[in-house]
Amino acid sequence: MPNIKSAKKRMQTSRNANERNRTVRSRLRNAIKRVRIAEDTASAELEYKKAQVLLDRAATDRILHPNASARIKSRLSKSIASQPS
C-alpha cells in the first residue's frame, strides 16, 4: 500500500483506467466474435463495420496498439471475403 499521496492518487487513477479499459476490451472482443460467427456475408459486413469503429477507437485511445488494430481488421476482412455468399 502506498504511503506517498501522489502514489495513492496514481493507484486510484490506474484502477479507474483499468476498469474503463476492461469494458472497452470486452465490447471489442464481443464485436469481433459476432463478425466471426455471422451466418452470411451481408451480416458479417454489417458486424464488421461496428467492430471496425470499436477497433479504431481502441487504437486511438491506445488500449490496443494501432498496428494490432490494423492487423485484426485485415484478418476480419479477409475472412469475410473468403466466406461463401
ABEGO torsion letter per residue (X at the ends): XBABAAAAAAAAAAAAAAAAAAAAAAAAAAAAAAAAABABAAAAAAAAAAAAAAAAAAAAAGABBAAAAAAAAAAAAAAAAABBX
